[in-house]
Amino acid sequence: MQGKIIAVIGAPGSGKSFLVHKLAEQYHAIAFMEGEPPDFPPEIRNKLEENECDLEVFLWFRGKLLKEMLEAQRLSHLGKTILLDTFWKSSECYLDLIEDDEERKEAAKVLEEDEKLLPLPDKIILLKISEEKLRELMHTRGREIENEETIDINLFLAKEYERIFTKKKFGERLVIINRDEMDFEREGDVKEVMERIK
């Protein structure tokens, strides 16, 4: 696969980053990672630690994802394969977490403009996950800042990802992977994902 942009999406804790790493190794591809809280600016990191999503957080992530998508597009034109650990459309899943009505409306307007201007990846891998499996994976990774409220938010996001991305408009570019049945530590499971995104 040359000159392709592949995005892996799904709720935080579902294994997106791990799968991106595995696929990037297999394809010898360039990977753009979502990052970890220590990598974010202090004001964004502090809000995330408090499970706070407002317009500032939304716009910061939107800016990061926009830059990554544009760079991925440039590199794909050079024949490179690019892996994205989420992409700009994922921001829609977070809209209802913005409590302030005016801020939420402003974020929705930004998304409307992005829809008109930005390309979609060639393939979108949605990690569909059950509540039980998401809880298991989040407890396994054991991040200090994650608590029961964080898990509840991520369960909400898992449903939003499924609701938003299973619309027919994505067509054949969308590949749904049942995360409950996959262990990306197993090479065979990673190979199965690769078969499905050919």
MOSUL-V190059 format. One record per residue. N is the residue number from 1. PHI is phi in degrees with one decimal (NA if undefined). PSI is psi in whole degrees, -180 to 180 (none if undefined). Layout:
n phi psi
N PHI PSI
N PHI PSI
//
This chain:
n phi psi
1 NA 113
2 -119.9 149
3 63.6 37
4 -119.8 149
5 -114.2 121
6 -119.5 123
7 -109.6 137
8 -108.8 125
9 -129.1 163
10 149.5 175
11 -62.7 147
12 -54.4 135
13 96.0 -5
14 -85.6 -6
15 102.2 19
16 -57.4 -53
17 -61.9 -41
18 -63.7 -43
19 -65.8 -40
20 -58.2 -46
21 -58.3 -46
22 -64.3 -44
23 -68.7 -38
24 -61.3 -39
25 -63.3 -45
26 -66.5 -40
27 -90.9 -5
28 52.6 48
29 -103.6 166
30 -88.5 132
31 -116.2 133
32 -105.8 117
33 -97.6 149
34 -64.4 -34
35 95.1 170
36 -115.6 156
37 -48.0 -39
38 -61.2 -21
39 -82.4 -13
40 -88.3 158
41 -57.1 148
42 -53.4 -42
43 -66.9 -33
44 -75.1 -45
45 -58.0 -44
46 -61.9 -41
47 -67.2 -39
48 -64.7 -38
49 -64.8 -26
50 -93.9 9
51 55.6 37
52 -103.5 127
53 -121.6 116
54 -129.9 -173
55 -62.5 -36
56 -61.5 -47
57 -63.6 -46
58 -56.9 -49
59 -69.9 -33
60 -63.8 -48
61 -67.5 -38
62 -59.7 -44
63 -62.3 -42
64 -63.0 -47
65 -68.7 -34
66 -63.5 -48
67 -60.5 -42
68 -65.1 -40
69 -66.0 -42
70 -66.3 -39
71 -69.2 -38
72 -62.1 -41
73 -63.1 -43
74 -60.4 -47
75 -67.5 -36
76 -66.1 -32
77 -66.8 -20
78 -91.5 7
79 89.3 12
80 -88.3 152
81 -97.3 131
82 -121.2 134
83 -109.4 129
84 -111.8 128
85 -87.7 80
86 85.0 165
87 -150.7 177
88 -53.9 -35
89 -65.2 -24
90 -60.0 -25
91 -57.0 -29
92 -60.3 -32
93 -64.3 -22
94 -96.0 -4
95 -54.9 -47
96 -71.5 -7
97 -82.8 -12
98 -82.3 113
99 -74.0 -39
100 -72.5 125
101 -59.8 -45
102 -66.2 -41
103 -64.7 -39
104 -64.8 -40
105 -64.2 -40
106 -64.7 -42
107 -63.8 -39
108 -64.0 -38
109 -63.5 -42
110 -60.1 -44
111 -63.3 -38
112 -60.0 -42
113 -68.0 -41
114 -60.8 -40
115 -58.0 -37
116 -75.3 -31
117 -104.5 -31
118 -96.9 144
119 -77.9 160
120 -92.5 154
121 -62.2 161
122 -67.9 -36
123 -135.2 141
124 -123.6 117
125 -100.0 112
126 -96.4 121
127 -88.2 103
128 -85.5 133
129 -143.7 144
130 -83.0 164
131 -59.8 -43
132 -62.1 -45
133 -68.4 -40
134 -63.7 -43
135 -60.2 -44
136 -60.4 -48
137 -66.4 -38
138 -69.3 -37
139 -68.5 -35
140 -65.3 -41
141 -77.0 -21
142 55.1 46
143 -75.7 137
144 -61.9 -36
145 -79.3 -6
146 -93.3 131
147 -134.7 -169
148 -62.5 -35
149 -64.3 -41
150 -60.8 -44
151 -62.2 -43
152 -60.7 -42
153 -63.3 -44
154 -67.9 -32
155 -67.0 -41
156 -59.8 -45
157 -65.2 -36
158 -58.7 -42
159 -69.0 -38
160 -66.0 -43
161 -58.5 -45
162 -65.8 -43
163 -63.0 -47
164 -74.8 -41
165 -91.1 -8
166 -91.5 9
167 -67.2 147
168 -64.0 -19
169 -63.2 -17
170 -83.5 -18
171 52.5 -139
172 -73.6 -11
173 -73.8 -16
174 -93.1 127
175 -120.9 121
176 -98.4 124
177 -110.5 125
178 -78.3 103
179 -64.2 -28
180 -61.4 -29
181 -98.2 2
182 -119.3 140
183 -125.9 107
184 -74.1 -1
185 -73.7 -24
186 -87.4 124
187 -59.1 -36
188 -61.6 -37
189 -70.6 -38
190 -65.2 -42
191 -62.6 -36
192 -64.6 -41
193 -60.0 -44
194 -61.1 -39
195 -62.4 -39
196 -75.3 -18
197 -105.2 12
198 -63.4 none
//
